[in-house]
Amino acid sequence: MPASREQIADTFERHVNRFGYAKATVEDTAAELGISKKTIYEHFSSKRDLYLYIVERMARTWRGEMRSAIKDLPTSGERAEALMGIVFAGARQHIAETTESEWQQEYEIVGEALMKAIGEVMDEVIESGIATGEFAVGNAAVAKRLFGAIALEYTLIVREDPRTDADAAVARAMRRFLG
């Protein structure tokens, strides 16, 4: 019986977790599943596409966890600040778990998928804050993009020097920006 899309993704994810993205191969995934590389490429156009699928799967889970973690906070400002804390903690964990070269190879793929997940939750928080009059920003899309840019840039700073400890200050500044 041919391997399913999920079986392929699960197997490749185990390889990435064990060897890192750069050393995980489509060939090894196919061999473990007893299928050809062609079968994998019927489901995924490339190794990058396969990894993006895995990261997007993780991002969906993470999005649910973020929503759950902030849902009971009383204000949109507190939810925005807490969300940034969650993002920064997740970034620090990923940085700690990967070598610099692995992190650089994964950055584009992981960043794209996670920023989409974070962006959806941030949209909800910003729109809620605007609707209740708590936030003064007039353009939720601009605010979300600025939040994303700041989060990504701060993550790069932490990657360069993990001892950087301004997570709470950056989250508070982002909250004040909203207004």
Phi and psi in degrees as a GROMACS rama.xvg file:
@    title "Ramachandran Plot"
@    xaxis  label "Phi"
@    yaxis  label "Psi"
@TYPE xy
-65.8498  149.882  PRO-2
-71.2467  143.47  ALA-3
-82.8599  166.416  SER-4
-55.3906  -42.9131  ARG-5
-67.9634  -40.208  GLU-6
-63.1555  -41.8588  GLN-7
-62.1326  -47.2774  ILE-8
-62.8699  -43.8738  ALA-9
-60.2398  -43.3992  ASP-10
-67.5974  -45.5969  THR-11
-63.6359  -38.4178  PHE-12
-61.2258  -41.5369  GLU-13
-60.3867  -39.906  ARG-14
-66.088  -42.2002  HIS-15
-63.1656  -44.3856  VAL-16
-62.8479  -33.3382  ASN-17
-84.0226  -42.2174  ARG-18
-112.834  -12.7998  PHE-19
91.536  157.97  GLY-20
-60.2088  -45.1692  TYR-21
-61.1041  -37.0583  ALA-22
-93.6268  -14.7012  LYS-23
-72.6392  133.535  ALA-24
-123.889  152.805  THR-25
-65.3847  -35.7408  VAL-26
-60.8362  -46.5201  GLU-27
-65.7632  -36.9019  ASP-28
-63.0899  -46.8932  THR-29
-61.5127  -44.0775  ALA-30
-61.5033  -43.8367  ALA-31
-62.4745  -36.2432  GLU-32
-85.5202  -9.33189  LEU-33
70.6071  33.772  GLY-34
-126.658  173.195  ILE-35
-90.2738  160.37  SER-36
-59.2884  -34.2726  LYS-37
-57.7782  -38.5269  LYS-38
-62.7701  -40.7345  THR-39
-63.5441  -42.5299  ILE-40
-72.8761  -9.55562  TYR-41
-74.5226  -24.7736  GLU-42
-98.9332  -32.9796  HIS-43
-134.749  137.15  PHE-44
-75.5974  -20.4992  SER-45
-163.275  171.375  SER-46
-60.1833  -42.1913  LYS-47
-60.9461  -43.2862  ARG-48
-62.5002  -40.7889  ASP-49
-63.2551  -45.398  LEU-50
-66.5389  -39.8121  TYR-51
-59.66  -40.547  LEU-52
-59.8203  -43.9767  TYR-53
-63.2535  -44.8434  ILE-54
-65.7961  -39.9774  VAL-55
-64.3072  -36.4106  GLU-56
-61.9534  -46.576  ARG-57
-63.7503  -38.5112  MET-58
-64.2039  -37.5222  ALA-59
-61.0424  -43.4536  ARG-60
-63.7106  -45.959  THR-61
-61.9202  -39.1926  TRP-62
-59.029  -44.3268  ARG-63
-62.9026  -41.3378  GLY-64
-65.4191  -39.2923  GLU-65
-63.6257  -46.9639  MET-66
-58.0956  -44.979  ARG-67
-63.3791  -39.8958  SER-68
-68.4702  -27.823  ALA-69
-107.403  -7.80817  ILE-70
-60.8364  -32.0149  LYS-71
-92.5192  1.51476  ASP-72
-72.2616  139.707  LEU-73
-72.4324  -24.5699  PRO-74
-126.861  158.469  THR-75
-64.8757  -35.0785  SER-76
-62.338  -43.2028  GLY-77
-66.1252  -37.654  GLU-78
-65.8965  -41.1379  ARG-79
-63.0713  -45.6779  ALA-80
-64.6139  -43.4524  GLU-81
-65.2207  -39.1006  ALA-82
-60.7134  -43.5317  LEU-83
-64.0449  -37.933  MET-84
-60.8623  -41.3422  GLY-85
-64.3587  -43.6727  ILE-86
-61.4119  -46.9145  VAL-87
-65.2953  -38.7954  PHE-88
-64.4603  -41.4904  ALA-89
-64.5324  -40.0597  GLY-90
-64.6741  -43.2462  ALA-91
-61.5981  -40.7831  ARG-92
-63.0651  -45.0531  GLN-93
-63.9153  -41.3058  HIS-94
-60.5648  -43.7151  ILE-95
-66.5886  -29.0198  ALA-96
-88.3232  -9.88141  GLU-97
-124.164  151.007  THR-98
-73.8609  164.929  THR-99
-60.9747  -42.9179  GLU-100
-67.2337  -39.9105  SER-101
-62.0144  -44.3496  GLU-102
-61.3515  -42.2137  TRP-103
-64.7712  -39.1662  GLN-104
-68.1182  -35.9032  GLN-105
-85.4658  -20.2457  GLU-106
-51.8862  -49.5462  TYR-107
-62.1147  -45.8516  GLU-108
-69.4211  -50.0485  ILE-109
-65.4801  -44.863  VAL-110
-58.2317  -43.2757  GLY-111
-60.375  -49.8607  GLU-112
-69.9491  -43.4203  ALA-113
-70.5598  -36.1199  LEU-114
-65.7586  -32.3299  MET-115
-64.4386  -46.471  LYS-116
-63.4791  -48.318  ALA-117
-62.4411  -41.4083  ILE-118
-58.721  -38.7742  GLY-119
-64.2733  -42.9293  GLU-120
-70.2365  -41.4105  VAL-121
-62.7753  -39.481  MET-122
-54.8332  -47.345  ASP-123
-60.5605  -44.2558  GLU-124
-65.3824  -46.3526  VAL-125
-65.8552  -46.3501  ILE-126
-61.8969  -38.1949  GLU-127
-63.7795  -43.8787  SER-128
-65.7179  -35.7721  GLY-129
-69.427  -43.7979  ILE-130
-61.7735  -35.2617  ALA-131
-88.6194  -4.41356  THR-132
83.2462  3.08102  GLY-133
-70.361  -36.3019  GLU-134
-102.748  138.352  PHE-135
-93.8518  -11.5625  ALA-136
-63.3297  139.507  VAL-137
-92.3802  -17.8022  GLY-138
-126.157  103.256  ASN-139
-63.3195  -36.0622  ALA-140
-64.9221  -41.4181  ALA-141
-65.9097  -43.9915  VAL-142
-60.3832  -44.0078  ALA-143
-62.9434  -43.38  LYS-144
-64.4843  -38.9274  ARG-145
-65.818  -41.9484  LEU-146
-58.6247  -45.9968  PHE-147
-61.4622  -43.8247  GLY-148
-63.7118  -43.2455  ALA-149
-65.0017  -43.9977  ILE-150
-61.6879  -43.9446  ALA-151
-66.0269  -43.8076  LEU-152
-65.1339  -41.3608  GLU-153
-64.433  -37.709  TYR-154
-61.3403  -39.6284  THR-155
-63.8762  -38.1751  LEU-156
-62.8209  -44.8106  ILE-157
-65.7123  -36.3716  VAL-158
-61.1234  -41.3166  ARG-159
-67.009  -38.8152  GLU-160
-144.694  92.7393  ASP-161
-59.0243  -15.2019  PRO-162
-75.4449  -12.3448  ARG-163
-57.1376  126.451  THR-164
-132.557  70.8079  ASP-165
-122.631  19.382  ALA-166
-51.8953  -54.0361  ASP-167
-64.6748  -40.4632  ALA-168
-65.3566  -41.3684  ALA-169
-65.7005  -43.3404  VAL-170
-61.7384  -42.309  ALA-171
-64.4036  -41.2616  ARG-172
-64.1101  -38.8274  ALA-173
-65.4958  -38.2103  MET-174
-64.7355  -44.1365  ARG-175
-62.1324  -35.7068  ARG-176
-56.4736  -37.1683  PHE-177
-69.2176  -29.2595  LEU-178
